[in-house]
């Protein structure tokens, strides 16, 4: 494990980079952003002390899905590589429980955002007689339900 110190505006990692570590914020705040510095940039969340981030790429061996940028004046983070992560899984049940709670909350937030977006589109399409639009919407909803096990 490495403890790293950053200043405001520093990029910790960039979207699409290879993911070989995850992080825990010891102090400060970190913005998670998709399409950083592009016209389509979107802030996903701001994480603060105690939060983990970057775990998706490490666990799934995927490229980073977003960019992490320090938003506080300074931030101190602990970097965990795959061997550190495996050790935590084996030896530190409190940290594992904390991770699982954070993952669960993020999934709940994603579900809620999806359902709100779906309902908004459904209401808009309800007034249209376009069968193709309704079919696409229904397939999207069916797919979502299948991956969520509902």
Beta strands, then each sheet from edge to edge (+ up, - down):
strand 1: 2-7
strand 2: 11-13
strand 3: 21-27
strand 4: 29-34
strand 5: 42-48
strand 6: 52-53
strand 7: 67-70
strand 8: 74-81
sheet 1: 1+ 8- 3+ 6-
sheet 2: 2+ 7- 4+ 5-
end
